[in-house]
């Protein structure tokens, strides 16, 4: 699913929306890897990697055992609805 162009919304921050889209994938507590996240969000893998790197550095997600997947960090609750159709084409 691709995000709508928000050209008519001067205060919309696309990078934040993409970050929240990735973070919302972790709402069920499952450990997820790059391919799963990129496939679920339709965000390019390189962008997903940078988002996950940032979320990890900020303490929201941590690497799962083995280091190829991430999961929500201890003490973090993700309660972001996956269906945000108002941001979709």
Buried (B, 14 or more C-beta within 10 A) or exposed (E): BEBBEEEEEEEBEEEEBBBBBBBBBBBEEEBBBBEBBBEBBEBEEEBBBBBBEBBBEEEBBBEBEEEEBBBBBEEBEBEEEEEBEEBEE
